[in-house]
Amino acid sequence: MKRRQLVLGAAALCAQIGCSRTIDAGTTRMLTASDVHPAQYPTVLAVRWIGEQLELHTQGRLALRQYHSGQLGRESDAIDMVRLGVLDLTRVYAGALNNAFPLTSALCLPFAFDSIAHLRHVLDGPVGTEVFADFERRDLIGLAIYDSGARCFYNARRPVQQPQDLHGMKLRVPASDMFLDLLRGFGANPTPLAYGAVYSALETRLIDGAENNLLSFHASRHFEAARYWSQSEHSHAPDLLVISRQSFQSLDSEDQVLLRRLAGESVAVMRKLWDEGESAARAAITEAGVEQVEVDIAAFRKAAAPVLERYRRDPHIDRIYRVIREQATG
């Protein structure tokens, strides 16, 4: 986004949220947060929990107002607004940060994680801290890493068991060079689209399918248009909760400590909701008649190998990848 476009976007956002950071005659500081997911999505509920706890612990001196369901635009828009300090916090998919923050690519590498348990074990250690350390150079501060399930393929055309089944398909991917490269390696035609545009693109056959986690597939109702789900688990890329450096530094030191602590505690809140929601989503798409396909994981790993090798040429990414693999349980 060019500087002029960014400033205009910030002005529009100011008008939408009122640019009001205080309520009750100046006694409450109102932080603002955004998410593209719907109101009952685990990440939305976890950030809502942070707001409730902030209000409780500060006796109403700090509060949080959420804009969910993509009310403030795409994830890329939200990142820009947070960097400007117009929006305080946003939850964003790690893939949307790959190009601006290359170390996040290590968390998105194909088949880097073996399972959700493996992912959570790694993210609870120093890897997440190291990835976040790079954010401040571009006016963001990392608060929490939320896992977001295994990313898999779904489409409206046919069952996908091997990479060649994707040949010729137009599949939505996030605006990440890595995911563009990966889908091309699988033989698909990757199409970057905003998350909120996927449903209509499926309905109108602008795209044939997409890749995402099971909970998003259900919550977005994409299963109504894409009737084939393939359990490829090609990436376990997580979500990141970030705050504007400007907003964070405007808090006093005690409030900074409190916010960091609550953000860390919200991870357990989110994980419990995620596990419950994913089980419910699996049951719902089964009842809806979505065909669930077991894939040839070895074939997908082989097709992804050149992409993995290329990104591992970066010594910083390779070092994090090796730490991730060393902590695999099986």
C-alpha positions in Angstrom: 0.0 0.0 0.0 1.4 3.4 -1.0 1.8 6.0 1.8 -1.1 8.1 0.5 -3.4 5.1 0.3 -2.4 4.1 3.8 -3.1 7.6 5.2 -6.5 7.7 3.5 -7.3 4.3 4.9 -6.3 5.4 8.3 -8.6 8.4 8.0 -11.5 6.2 7.0 -10.8 3.8 9.9 -10.7 6.8 12.3 -14.1 7.8 11.0 -15.5 4.3 11.4 -14.3 3.7 15.0 -14.6 7.3 16.0 -10.9 7.6 16.9 -12.1 7.7 20.5 -9.7 6.1 22.9 -11.5 7.4 26.1 -15.0 7.0 27.4 -16.8 8.0 30.6 -15.5 11.5 30.7 -11.9 10.4 30.1 -11.8 7.8 32.8 -11.5 4.7 30.6 -8.9 4.0 27.9 -10.6 2.1 25.1 -8.3 -0.2 23.1 -9.5 -1.4 19.7 -8.9 -4.8 18.2 -9.8 -6.5 14.9 -10.3 -10.0 13.5 -11.6 -11.3 10.2 -13.3 -14.2 11.9 -16.9 -14.3 13.2 -17.9 -13.4 16.7 -17.8 -16.9 18.2 -14.5 -17.9 16.7 -11.9 -19.0 19.3 -9.4 -16.2 18.6 -12.2 -13.6 18.8 -13.4 -15.0 22.1 -9.8 -15.2 23.5 -9.2 -11.5 22.7 -12.6 -10.7 24.2 -11.5 -12.5 27.3 -8.4 -10.2 27.4 -10.6 -7.2 27.3 -12.8 -8.5 30.1 -9.8 -9.2 32.3 -8.3 -5.8 31.5 -11.4 -4.1 32.6 -11.6 -6.2 35.7 -8.0 -5.8 36.8 -8.0 -2.0 36.2 -11.4 -1.3 37.7 -12.6 -0.1 34.3 -9.6 2.1 33.6 -8.7 0.0 30.5 -11.2 -1.7 28.2 -11.3 -3.2 24.7 -13.6 -2.8 21.8 -13.6 -5.6 19.2 -14.3 -5.4 15.5 -14.7 -8.9 14.3 -16.0 -10.5 11.0 -13.7 -8.4 8.9 -15.5 -5.2 9.8 -12.3 -3.2 9.4 -11.2 -4.9 6.2 -8.6 -7.5 5.3 -5.8 -8.7 7.5 -3.3 -6.8 5.5 -5.3 -3.6 6.1 -5.4 -4.3 9.8 -1.7 -4.8 10.0 -1.1 -1.4 8.3 -3.6 0.3 10.7 -1.9 -1.2 13.7 1.5 -0.1 12.5 0.2 3.4 12.2 -1.3 3.2 15.7 -4.8 4.0 14.5 -5.9 0.5 15.5 -4.4 -0.9 18.7 -4.4 -4.7 18.2 -5.1 -7.3 15.6 -5.1 -11.0 15.3 -3.6 -12.1 12.0 -2.6 -15.3 10.3 1.2 -15.8 10.2 1.2 -16.3 6.4 0.0 -12.8 6.0 3.1 -11.6 7.7 5.7 -13.7 5.8 6.7 -11.1 3.3 7.1 -8.2 5.8 8.6 -10.4 8.6 10.6 -13.2 7.0 11.2 -15.1 10.3 7.4 -15.9 10.4 8.0 -18.0 7.4 9.7 -20.6 9.6 6.3 -21.2 11.3 4.6 -21.7 8.0 7.0 -24.1 6.3 5.3 -27.1 4.7 5.2 -30.1 7.0 7.4 -28.5 9.6 5.1 -29.5 12.4 3.8 -33.1 12.8 0.8 -32.3 14.9 -1.0 -29.7 17.0 0.7 -31.0 20.1 4.1 -30.6 18.4 3.2 -27.0 17.3 2.0 -26.0 20.8 5.1 -27.5 22.4 7.4 -25.4 20.1 5.4 -22.2 20.4 5.4 -22.3 24.2 9.2 -22.2 24.0 11.8 -19.7 22.8 10.9 -20.0 19.1 7.9 -17.7 19.4 9.9 -15.2 21.4 12.6 -15.1 18.7 10.1 -14.6 15.9 8.4 -11.7 17.8 11.7 -10.0 18.5 11.9 -8.9 14.9 8.6 -7.1 14.9 9.5 -3.8 16.6 11.6 -2.7 13.7 8.3 -2.2 11.9 6.2 -0.8 14.7 4.5 -4.0 16.0 4.9 -5.8 19.3 3.9 -9.5 19.5 1.6 -10.4 22.4 0.6 -14.0 21.8 0.7 -16.9 19.3 -2.5 -18.8 18.8 -2.3 -22.1 17.0 -4.9 -22.4 14.2 -5.1 -26.1 13.3 -3.8 -28.0 10.3 -4.2 -26.3 6.9 -5.9 -28.7 4.4 -7.4 -28.4 0.9 -11.0 -28.2 0.0 -12.7 -27.7 -3.3 -15.9 -27.9 -5.3 -14.7 -30.1 -8.2 -13.3 -33.5 -7.1 -11.7 -35.6 -4.4 -8.0 -34.7 -3.9 -5.7 -37.5 -2.8 -2.4 -36.7 -4.5 -0.8 -33.4 -5.8 -1.7 -34.2 -9.4 -5.4 -34.0 -8.4 -4.9 -30.3 -7.8 -3.5 -29.7 -11.3 -5.5 -27.0 -13.1 -7.4 -26.0 -10.0 -7.6 -22.3 -9.0 -7.1 -22.3 -5.3 -7.3 -19.3 -2.9 -4.1 -18.7 -0.9 -3.1 -15.9 1.6 -0.9 -13.2 0.2 2.3 -15.0 1.0 5.1 -15.8 -1.4 5.6 -19.1 0.3 2.0 -20.3 -0.1 2.1 -19.2 -3.8 5.2 -21.2 -4.3 3.8 -24.2 -2.5 0.6 -24.3 -4.5 2.5 -24.0 -7.7 4.7 -26.9 -6.6 1.5 -29.0 -6.1 0.4 -28.1 -9.7 -2.5 -25.7 -8.7 -3.1 -22.2 -9.8 -2.8 -20.1 -6.6 -5.1 -17.1 -6.4 -4.5 -14.6 -3.6 -7.8 -13.4 -2.2 -9.0 -11.7 1.0 -10.5 -14.3 3.4 -13.8 -12.5 3.3 -14.0 -12.8 -0.5 -13.7 -16.6 -0.6 -17.3 -17.6 -0.2 -18.6 -15.6 -3.1 -15.6 -16.6 -5.2 -16.5 -20.3 -4.6 -20.1 -19.7 -5.4 -19.4 -17.9 -8.7 -16.6 -20.4 -9.6 -14.0 -17.7 -9.7 -12.0 -20.2 -7.7 -12.3 -24.0 -7.4 -11.3 -24.2 -3.8 -8.9 -23.0 -1.1 -6.7 -24.3 1.8 -7.4 -23.5 5.4 -8.1 -25.2 8.8 -11.2 -27.2 9.5 -12.7 -24.7 11.9 -12.5 -21.8 9.4 -13.9 -24.1 6.7 -17.0 -24.6 8.8 -17.3 -21.2 10.5 -17.1 -19.4 7.1 -19.6 -21.8 5.7 -17.3 -22.6 2.8 -18.5 -26.2 3.1 -21.8 -25.2 1.5 -20.0 -24.5 -1.8 -16.9 -26.8 -1.6 -18.0 -30.3 -0.9 -14.6 -32.1 -0.9 -12.3 -31.8 2.1 -8.8 -33.3 1.8 -6.8 -33.9 5.1 -3.4 -32.8 3.7 -2.2 -31.0 6.8 0.5 -29.4 4.6 1.0 -26.5 7.1 0.3 -25.8 10.8 0.9 -22.1 10.5 -0.3 -20.2 13.6 -2.1 -16.9 14.2 -0.4 -14.0 15.9 -1.8 -11.3 18.2 0.0 -8.1 17.8 -0.3 -4.6 19.2 0.9 -1.2 17.8 4.2 -0.2 19.3 2.9 3.3 19.6 -0.2 2.1 21.5 1.9 -0.3 23.8 4.4 2.4 24.7 1.5 4.8 25.6 0.5 2.5 28.4 2.3 2.8 31.8 4.7 0.1 32.7 2.3 -1.7 35.0 -0.4 -1.8 32.3 2.2 -3.1 29.8 3.1 -6.0 32.2 -0.6 -6.7 32.8 -1.5 -6.8 29.1 1.4 -9.1 28.3 0.4 -11.4 31.1 -3.2 -11.5 30.1 -2.3 -12.1 26.4 -0.1 -15.0 27.5 -2.9 -16.5 29.6 -5.4 -16.1 26.8 -3.5 -18.8 24.8 -4.9 -21.5 27.1 -8.4 -20.0 26.8 -8.1 -20.0 23.0 -6.7 -23.6 22.8 -9.6 -25.0 24.9 -12.1 -23.2 22.7 -10.2 -24.4 19.6 -10.3 -28.0 20.5 -14.0 -27.9 21.3 -14.8 -26.0 18.2 -12.8 -28.2 15.9 -14.5 -31.4 17.1 -17.9 -29.7 16.6 -16.9 -28.5 13.1 -15.8 -32.0 12.1 -19.2 -33.4 13.2 -21.1 -30.6 11.4 -19.4 -31.1 8.0 -19.8 -34.8 8.3 -23.6 -34.4 9.0 -23.7 -31.9 6.0 -22.4 -34.6 3.7 -19.0 -33.2 2.9 -16.7 -35.9 1.4 -13.6 -36.2 3.6 -10.7 -37.6 1.8 -7.5 -39.2 3.2 -4.5 -38.1 1.1 -1.2 -39.5 0.2 0.9 -37.5 2.7 4.2 -38.9 1.3 3.4 -37.6 -2.2 2.6 -34.1 -0.9 5.8 -34.0 1.2 7.8 -34.9 -1.9 6.1 -32.2 -4.0 6.7 -29.7 -1.2 10.4 -30.6 -0.7 11.8 -28.0 -3.3 9.9 -25.2 -1.6 11.1 -26.3 1.9 14.7 -26.5 0.6 14.5 -23.1 -1.0 13.4 -21.3 2.2 15.9 -23.2 4.3 18.7 -21.5 2.3 18.0 -18.6 4.6 20.2 -19.5 7.6 17.9 -17.8 10.2 14.9 -19.7 8.9 16.8 -22.9 8.7 18.0 -22.6 12.3 14.4 -22.2 13.5 13.3 -25.1 11.3 15.9 -27.4 12.8 14.8 -26.4 16.3 11.2 -27.2 15.3 12.2 -30.6 14.0 14.4 -31.4 17.0 11.3 -31.0 19.2 9.1 -33.4 17.2 7.8 -36.2 19.3 7.6 -38.9 16.7 
